[in-house]
Amino acid sequence: MGRAGIHWNEQAATLHFFIDITERKEAEDALRESRVFMQDILDSVPNEIAVLDHAGIIVMVNEAWRQFSTQNSRQAGRSEPNTGVGTSYLDVCSCAPGAPADPTADMAHNGIRSVLDGRLPTFSQEYPCDGPQQERWFTMTVTPLGGGRRGAVVVHSDISERKRIEEQIRKLAYYDSLTQLANRRLLHDRLALAQAASKRNGEYGALLLLDLDNFKPLNDEHGHAVGDLLLIEVAHRLSRSVRAVDTVARLGGDEFVVVLGGLDADQDVSRLEALAIAEKIRQAL
């Protein structure tokens, strides 16, 4: 309802009028319900989600995003800065002035910016996140908004379990399951690298082959469990007796190999260096 002052027959009067705004109210209610419905959908997704406008400003986040921001904040009980609605998410991916360069953050910033500008159809990146209890791994995926709208949706997915499984598979492929030493496959790779480095640098290397005396009788008399403990202890002592550039591998049973690299360029001197390491190993065992 509205009113306005008018003159009617040279007399002042007040005109009262009514405007039907039912359609507008229905549209406002529909828009409000649509936003609530959209927020409910986002909150039902376990991945962390943020919606950005064309400038990289956060316009909407889901509950998982808010919880993650609070749980990983450097301020207990409060969300991490620049992660809430109304702040620039691009600032999160930018290094502070004077801070050391962060290639991961730079790549994320450039990727998000490229999607917002239409130079990339989508962007994805894996990155580690140091939480308060353990390191976790995430995949960040950035896709443009649909419907001709300018902006993007950022989704972070926890891939820590996948990374742990991949690491377990890598260890099974390249490391001995009992002693955690290099296995035959990794030994071949390390030996090839040592040979290439020796040729490139003009330095000598050496290969030490070891086995344990009377291991089989001990294993038969006291059982495989005791034999395994002995092999593990031998592996520890071998690893402590060599340099960081050397490789200790288990061929199988009680047979071990040590690859020595980066010895002296003089053959006689390098022989003495290899013998010194071999004696150190003998004394350790």
Secondary structure, 3 states (H helix, E strand, C coil): CEEEEEEECCEEEEEEECCCCHHHHHHHHHHHHHHHHHHHHHHCCCCEEEEEECCCEEEEECHHHHHHHHHCCCCCCCCCCCCCCCCEHHHHCCCCCCCCCCHHHHHHHHHHHHHHCCCCCCEEEEEEEECCCCEEEEEEEEEECCCCCCEEEEEEEECHHHHHHHHHHHHHHHECCCCCCECHHHHHHHHHHHHHHHHHHCCCCEEEEEECCCHHHHHHHHCHHHHHHHHHHHHHHHHHHCCCCCEEEEEECCEEEEEECCCCCCHHHHHHHHHHHHHHHHHHC
